[in-house]
Amino acid sequence: GEIVSSISNPVVNHAGGFALTTNTTGSGTTLSNIWGNATGGPGTVILTESIHDNLQQTSFESFHGLSNDGIPCYSAISTNLITGETGLDGAWRGTKVLLNELDPVPSLPGQYSTFNSRASITANGTSKWVGGFRDSPGGSTQNRALFSGSSVDVVLMGGDIIGGFPGEPIKTGSSNIDFDYRFSMLGTNYLTPVQLDSGSSTNDGVVVFNGDAVMVGGGFMREAYPIPATAGGLPGENWDNFDFMGVTEAGLIFVTGDTDATSSLDEFVLVGDEIVLREGDVVPTPGGDATIAGSIEGGYLNEQGDWAVIWDVDDISDTNLETLFFNGEVVLMEGDSVDLDGDGVPEPNSILANFTGITTLAIGDRIGGFVAIYFTADIDVNGTSTSSDDIEGLFR
């Protein structure tokens, strides 16, 4: 059998399902897989790298999405078995490649794909991803776009004008459309940070909702722009950068990032048009009050407006304790016992050592009053100070 050697980046759909990427080893071969269950039942391999359309897949990017009927959308590196070209970076929906590196971009005549990354998919099966392109096959990226669907439609790209800033188009370049984009359940709404051609890196970042600059509290959500007091801004405080995103079909937005306040107060969570939690806030925990500190390590918004983040807190016993917040309340902390065998009872010798991965966290839709929170974490089962003997797992 295949032995799991790594896991990363859990995702959810809107039917109670989940998935994550794994690498497995067996018979001297390492394989990338997508593993999970479209309805939330016991996990199984949904898809493994293989050969399709004369393309031999060689690895999967960890970021991916899962439709309600269990179709994954993902990015895979492949080799063209006819031309011999290797390292081709493509966006895939199930076993069908949507756009592959070096291929012409169907919606952009005269342009050729240079990369395809951070794939996702809506509940009803429309693929979304960020891709780069240029005016000839091969070479570095000249521009970037947010793509949608099997026809590779452009949702947003460098050179586009957004509402609110008609004189400053989105930069034309290789990093203008952010990887932290999000679409709502059916793809009606999208939210993404972009870089405008402002002439300065200090104020080029702006959050875009369906092609328009986001406004909260009467002001634009743009780097170096003031945060209105009605949105939770401190006196003289400005937006500085933006990280995790979320948006619902109803248009509720979720944004994390930093302001230009002092470093002990600058990290924030915004839901709707208000900062609801920020660095420096004091929160109750089972061990007493603790102060939120540092950078947010994961964030997610579900379709019903529930949200979760992973963030450090400092309490009287320790500093930089990684903590899971759900709707602003502490639900799990580094040092807590966890259930390793699924019987519903935490093992006292299985201690949460730390949350892991670039995006470690996803939360499902609220179904019957229940919200499933998925995360990856390292578990200390030997009581040692080293992390080399920890066990990494996916938890719900």
N, C-alpha and C positions, 0 to 999 in steps of 0.2 A: 504494500500500500504506500501511498504518498504521505510524507511527514510534513506537517505545517512548519515552515521555517520563519515566516513573518506574517503579520496581519496589519492592516491599516485602513483608515478612513471609512467608518461606517456611514451608510446612507439609509434613508427611509423612503417609502412611497406613501400614498394616501389611502392605502387599503390595509394598513396594519403591518405591512411587510418591511423587511430590512435586508441589507446586503453589506458586504465589505470585500476588499481585495485581499488575496492571500498569495504568498509564494509557497510552493511545495517542492520537496526534493524526493527523488526516488530513482533508483537505477542510474545514478550519476547525472540526472537531468533536473534542472530547475524549471518549474512551470508557474506562470501567472494564472490566477483563477479569480472569478467572482463567485462568492459563496453567500448563501442566505436563503430567504423564503419570502415569496411575494405576499403571503397572507399572515406572516408572523409565526408560523410553525417551526418545527425543527429544521435547522439549517442543512443545506446540501449544496453541492457544486452546481451553480447555474450555468457557468460557461468557463471553458479552459482554452488557453491559446492553442490555435490549430491553423490549418490551411484553408483559405477561402479566396475565391476569385484570383487564383494564381499568386496570392500573397500569403507568405508564411509568417504568422505572428511570432514574435520572439519575446515580448514582454508587454505588460499592461501598466499604464500610469495608475496610481492609486486612486485618483479622483474619478468618480463615475456617478451614474444615476440609475434608478430602477423605476420602471413604469408600474402602474397598478396591475397589469397583466404579466408582470415578471420579465419584461424585456430590458436588458441593460444597455445603457449608452456609455461609452468609454473611449479612451484614447489608447491606441496600441502601436508599438513599433513593429515594423514588418520588413521582410525581404521580398522583392519582386522576383519570383522564380523564373520569369521569362527574360527580363533584362539584367538580372543579377544585382540590381541596386539594393543597397542595405540601409538600415537605419531610417526607414520611411515612417514619418510620424503622422498617423491618421486618426480621424474620428470615425467610430464604428457604432452601429445600432444592431445589437445582436451579432449575427454573422455577416452582416453587410457593411462594407466600407462606404461612408458617406462622402468623405473627401480625404485624399491621401497626399502627402508631401510630393511635390513636383507636378501634380495634376492641375489642369486648368480649373479655375474657380467658376462654376456654371453661371453665377449671378454677376460676375465681374469680368467682362470680356477683356482679353489681353493680360489677365493676371493669373499667377500660378501659386499654388499653396506652398508655404514654407514650414508651417507647423500647425498642429491641431491639439488642443489641450483643454483640461478642466471640463470635460463633458458632463452633461446632466440630461434629464428627460422629464417631461411633464407627466401628470397622472394618466393622460390619454395618449401618451406615446410620441410626443413631438420632441425631437432631439435638440439640444442647445449646446454650444461650445464656443470657445475663443480660438480664433485661428489667425495666422499671419499669412501674408502674400507679397509678391513682388512681380515685376514686369517680365520676368524670364524664368524658365525652369532652373532651379538651383541658385545658391547664393543666399545672402542674408535677408532678413525680413525688412521690407520697406514700409509696410503698413499693417494694421491689425483691425479685426472686426469681431463682433459678436454675431455668430451665425445661428440659423434655425432651420430644422427640418431637412428632409431628403433632397429638396431642391436647393439647399444651401443658400437660403435667403439671408440678406444682410439686415440685421436688426439695428446695428449702430456701428460706425466705423470712423477712422481718422478722417478729418475733413468735414464731417457733419456739423451742422449748426444745432445747438440745443436751445430750447426755450429759456429765456432769461438773460442770455449773453449772445446776442446776434452778431457782435463784432469779434468774437473769439471762438473760432471753430475748434473742434477737438483736434489735438495735435496729430499730424501725420507721422507715424513712427512705429517703433517696435514694442512700446510699452504704454500705449495711450489708453487702451481699454483694459480695465483691471480684471484679474482672475477672480475677484471676490463678488462677481455678479450673482444675482438670484432672480429666478422667475417664480411667480405664484403657481398654485396647483395646476391650473389649466393653461398657464402661459399668458393670461390676460394682461398681467402687469409684470414689469421687470424693474430692478433697482441695481445700479452699478456705479462705482466711482470711475471717473475718467480724468484725463489730463487735458486742459484747455491750452490753446496756443496763446498764452498770456504774456510771454516774454520773461517770466520769472518762475522758478521752481517753488517759490514760497507761497504762491497763491494760485497755482494751476489746477489743483485738485478740487473737484466738485462732485457731489452725489447727484445722479440723474435718475429720474423716475419717468419711464415711458417717453423719453426724449426731452424732458424738461428738467431744469435745475430744481432740486428740492428746496422748498421753503419751510422753515419751522419758526414759529413765533413771530412771523412777519419778516424774517431775514433769510437770505440764501445760505444753504449748507455748503460753504466753500472755504478752503484754506485761507486763513488770514482775515476772514470776515467775522464780525462780532456775533456772539451767541446771545440772543435776546434773553433778558431776565425771565420772560414768560416761558422760555424753553428750558430754564434751569441754569442759565449762564451766570457766572460770577462777574462782579464789576470788572470791566476791561478785558474780559476773556474772549478769545477768538478760537475758531476751529483750526486744527493743525493737521490731522490726517485721519483716514477712515479705513476700517478693517472689515469685520464680519458684517454681512448684510442679510436681510430677510424681508419678504413682502408677501401679503396675502391677496386673495382675489378681491377682497373688499378695499384694498389699497392701504392697509396698515403697514407701516415700515418699521424696521428694526436696524439700527446702525450702531456699531461700536467703533472706537478710535481714541484719539488724543486731542486735547485742546492745548493752548499755549500757557495754561496755568502752571504753577509750580509742580514739579515732578511728583509730589506726593498727593496731588489732587487732579491730575490731568486726564486719566483714563476714564471713559464713560460708557454707559449703555443708554441709548435713546430708543424709546418705543413711541410710535406716533409722532407727536411734535414736542416731546418733553424728555429730558434726561431723567431717568428713573433710578439710576444707581451710578455712583462714581467712586473713584479711588479716594480714600480718606474717610469714606462713610464707615460708621461703626455698626456692626450687625451682631445679633445674638447667635451664639453657637452652643452646643451641648456643654462645652467647657467654659462658657462665659462669653463676655463681649469680645469681639475681635475687629481689627481694622483692615479694610480692604487695601491691598498694596500691589504695585507692579502692573504688568500687562495682562490683558485678557488672552487666554490661550485657546479658546474655542467659544463659539456663539451660534445660536440657532433660534429661529422663530417658526412655529407651526401654523397651520392654516387657521386655527381658532384664536391665535394671538398669544398663546403660551410661549414663553421664551426661557432659554437656559444659557448660562455661561460657565466657563471654568476660569477661576481667578484665584490669586493668592490672597491669604489673609495672615495677619500677625496677631497672635494672642499672647496671653501671659506665659504660655509654656514654650512657644516656638515662633519662628518667623518663616515666611514664605511657604505656608501650608496650602497646597493646592486644594481648592474647594469647588464643589459643584453647587451652583445656585439655580433654583427653578422659580421663576416669577419673583425673583428678588430674595428668596428664602434659602438658607443653607440646608442642603439635604444630604451631603456626603463630603467627607474630608479625608485628606491624606492621614493615615494612621488608623482609619476605621477598619473593622473586620468586614470581610466579604464572603459571599457564598460561592464556593468553587464547584460544588457538585450539583447545584440546582435543586436541592431539597427544601429551599426556603429558609435555611438556618445558616447564618454566617459561621465559618470556622474560626475559632479564636486564634489559631496560628497562621491565618491567611490575612495579611495586612496590606491595605492599599498603600503602595509605595509612591506612585505618581501616575498621573494621566499622561498618555503618550500620543505622539503623532502631530502632524501639521493641523489637521482638523479632526479632533478626537471625538467629536460630539454631534449627535443628531437626535432630534426628538420627534416622535410620531404625532399624528393628529389625535385630538381628544375624542376617544370612542367610548361611549358609556360612562363618561366621567373619569376615564383612565387615560393617562399619558405615559407612553413608553419612552424612556430616556436610554439611548444607546451610547456607550463610550468604550474606548480602549484604555487599558491601564496595566501597569506593572504591579505584580503582587509579590510581596515578600513572604515566602512560606518557610524560610529557614531561620528567621530571626537574626540575620547577619546585616552588617552595615553596608556591604557591597551590593551593587545592583546586578552584578554579573550572574547571580543565581536566581534572580527574580523570574517569575512566569508572567508573560504578557497574555492578556485575554480580552475578548469582547464581552461586555456586560450589559444587561438590561435591568 
